[in-house]
Amino acid sequence: VKDEVGNRYGKLMVKSFAYTKNGKAYWNCLCDCGKETIALGAGLRSGSIHSCGCLRSYKEYEISAFLDN
């Protein structure tokens, strides 16, 4: 299991390891909106997971990232 603690993926900051299920690692994350969520590590690294769900589309994510910069 690759340690993801402290890594940022989109609006999610990985806070701690959650659990392993079917050989896949899940991580406790804190979203910029303040909500905590559990995310699949592979989904974080591939870019398919970039928020807790507060951003419903990739276009919303792109707009948010542009405004943050």
Backbone bond lengths (Angstrom), bond angles and torsions (degrees), N, CA, C in turn:
res aa  C-N    CA-C-N  psi(-1)  N-CA   C-N-CA  omega(-1)  CA-C   N-CA-C  phi
1 V - - - 1.455 - - 1.525 108.58 -
2 K 1.323 115.97 123.59 1.462 121.63 178.35 1.524 109.02 -77.63
3 D 1.326 116.71 129.30 1.463 121.09 -179.85 1.526 109.75 -70.86
4 E 1.319 116.94 120.12 1.457 122.92 -178.23 1.526 112.83 -106.79
5 V 1.343 117.63 -3.72 1.468 121.35 -175.46 1.528 109.92 -57.68
6 G 1.334 114.96 129.54 1.457 121.32 179.59 1.518 114.02 92.20
7 N 1.333 117.38 -12.54 1.463 120.26 179.62 1.525 110.60 -78.62
8 R 1.330 115.95 148.36 1.459 122.26 177.64 1.526 108.43 -112.55
9 Y 1.325 114.60 132.53 1.462 122.22 176.94 1.519 106.87 -129.68
10 G 1.321 117.08 105.65 1.453 120.64 -176.46 1.516 109.72 61.74
11 K 1.326 116.94 -121.62 1.458 121.72 179.64 1.529 112.68 -93.30
12 L 1.338 117.24 2.23 1.461 121.46 -176.73 1.526 112.48 -101.03
13 M 1.326 115.23 133.15 1.464 122.20 172.47 1.523 106.69 -109.96
14 V 1.330 116.63 125.25 1.463 121.28 -179.90 1.522 108.62 -76.89
15 K 1.346 116.03 122.91 1.455 121.78 -176.74 1.530 112.82 -99.46
16 S 1.338 117.28 -40.30 1.464 119.69 -178.19 1.527 110.41 -165.38
17 F 1.329 114.98 164.87 1.459 121.71 175.68 1.523 108.92 -72.15
18 A 1.327 117.52 136.26 1.468 121.26 179.26 1.533 110.50 -98.25
19 Y 1.335 116.93 -63.41 1.463 121.06 -178.38 1.522 109.93 -171.54
20 T 1.331 115.68 171.54 1.462 122.59 173.58 1.510 107.79 -116.44
21 K 1.324 116.32 134.05 1.456 121.80 177.72 1.521 108.13 -136.57
22 N 1.317 116.49 126.92 1.467 122.19 -178.48 1.521 111.80 52.61
23 G 1.328 116.41 38.17 1.459 121.20 177.73 1.520 114.87 77.67
24 K 1.329 117.29 8.09 1.465 120.96 -178.69 1.530 109.47 -114.78
25 A 1.329 115.38 136.30 1.466 121.28 -177.27 1.524 111.07 -88.45
26 Y 1.322 115.39 137.07 1.460 122.85 176.42 1.523 108.26 -117.73
27 W 1.329 116.06 146.34 1.458 122.05 -172.89 1.523 111.61 -128.59
28 N 1.345 115.44 142.73 1.463 121.82 173.11 1.526 107.59 -79.69
29 C 1.315 115.97 125.97 1.457 120.81 -176.79 1.523 110.45 -128.26
30 L 1.325 115.03 153.65 1.454 122.15 174.85 1.520 107.46 -116.38
31 C 1.323 116.19 124.53 1.456 122.27 179.85 1.533 109.52 -85.53
32 D 1.314 116.43 153.68 1.465 121.39 177.30 1.523 112.20 -59.00
33 C 1.334 117.68 -23.66 1.462 121.02 179.61 1.532 111.46 -77.35
34 G 1.368 116.97 -10.24 1.451 121.51 178.27 1.515 114.77 105.37
35 K 1.315 117.64 -10.98 1.460 121.27 -178.87 1.522 111.06 -83.86
36 E 1.341 116.31 142.10 1.456 121.71 174.93 1.522 109.06 -95.12
37 T 1.336 116.52 144.22 1.451 121.34 -179.33 1.516 109.32 -149.07
38 I 1.327 116.29 162.58 1.462 122.40 174.91 1.521 107.10 -109.43
39 A 1.335 115.81 130.21 1.461 119.98 -175.73 1.523 110.75 -130.02
40 L 1.315 115.96 147.82 1.458 123.51 176.21 1.527 108.83 -72.52
41 G 1.323 116.82 129.42 1.461 121.31 -178.21 1.515 113.62 -56.59
42 A 1.326 117.14 -43.47 1.463 120.58 -179.68 1.526 110.89 -63.47
43 G 1.323 117.36 -35.71 1.460 121.32 177.86 1.517 112.31 -67.78
44 L 1.326 116.32 -36.37 1.465 120.64 176.31 1.525 110.00 -64.74
45 R 1.335 116.29 -49.43 1.466 120.84 -176.32 1.519 112.95 -66.88
46 S 1.327 117.50 -32.70 1.468 120.23 -179.02 1.527 112.47 -79.38
47 G 1.336 116.26 -16.60 1.460 119.83 -179.39 1.512 113.69 92.13
48 S 1.331 117.42 2.12 1.461 119.26 -179.98 1.528 111.81 -77.59
49 I 1.335 117.14 -18.91 1.467 121.69 175.24 1.522 106.89 -117.56
50 H 1.333 116.73 120.33 1.457 119.58 -178.74 1.520 113.44 -136.06
51 S 1.334 116.83 3.14 1.465 120.70 174.38 1.526 108.31 -158.75
52 C 1.337 115.66 177.22 1.465 120.92 178.70 1.522 111.45 -76.53
53 G 1.303 116.33 -8.08 1.456 121.85 -174.30 1.517 110.42 122.68
54 C 1.343 115.49 -4.63 1.466 118.94 180.00 1.526 110.87 -69.01
55 L 1.322 117.02 -23.38 1.460 121.33 172.93 1.521 106.69 -103.98
56 R 1.286 117.21 112.75 1.469 120.67 -173.07 1.523 114.05 -83.24
57 S 1.327 118.18 -17.52 1.459 119.09 -179.09 1.518 109.86 -138.11
58 Y 1.322 116.25 161.32 1.458 120.20 178.51 1.521 110.73 -65.70
59 K 1.319 117.78 -34.06 1.469 120.77 177.90 1.527 110.34 -62.36
60 E 1.324 117.65 -40.05 1.466 120.23 176.20 1.523 109.98 -61.82
61 Y 1.338 116.81 -38.33 1.457 120.67 178.17 1.526 110.40 -64.20
62 E 1.342 117.25 -45.18 1.464 120.86 179.91 1.524 111.17 -61.02
63 I 1.317 116.95 -42.90 1.468 121.03 179.25 1.518 110.13 -63.71
64 S 1.325 116.83 -44.07 1.468 121.56 -179.90 1.525 110.40 -63.04
65 A 1.333 117.57 -44.06 1.463 121.34 179.80 1.526 110.59 -63.91
66 F 1.329 117.55 -39.69 1.464 121.83 177.72 1.533 110.70 -62.31
67 L 1.328 116.23 -45.19 1.469 120.57 -179.24 1.520 111.69 -68.16
68 D 1.340 117.50 -33.60 1.462 120.88 178.13 1.520 111.85 -65.66
69 N 1.337 115.60 -32.29 1.478 119.89 -179.61 1.495 109.30 -82.06
